[in-house]
């Protein structure tokens, strides 16, 4: 349920700012993705649904 809502929000933002790629930083934090990759590589448990 939450996953679907988050995906819908992502699509809405992509449509709204299709010609403004710099706006991605307003909504997404790349550092969170990098930290997750680092945790996975270290073998820490990552919860996914």
N, C-alpha and C positions, 0 to 999 in steps of 0.2 A: 504494500500500500504506500508507504513512505517513499520507497524507491521509485514508484511510478510518478508520484507528485513531484519529486525532485527532478526526474527526467523531463517532465512536462515543463517545469520552470526553466530548465536549461534550453529546451527548444524555443520557448518564448523569448528568452534573452537573445538567442542566436538570430531569431527572425527580426527582433527589434533593432539589433545593432549589427546587422549583416555587413554594413559598409564601414564599420568603426571597430576594427580589431583591437585598438588600444583600450576599449572599454571593458574588455575581458577582465582586466586587473581590478576593476571596480567590483566584480562579483566573485572572482575566483582567486584563490591564493595558491600559487604554484608551490610554495614552500611546504604546504601540507601534503602535496603529492610526493615531493622529494623525501620528506620525513617518513612517509609510509613505505616507500621503496627501501629506505635504509633499515626500517624495523623488520621488514620481510627478509631482507638479506641476512640480518643478524639472527634470524630464527625465532623472533618474538611472535607470539600468537596474534593473528589478525582476525577479527570477527567479520565475516561476510554473510550475506543472506542470499 
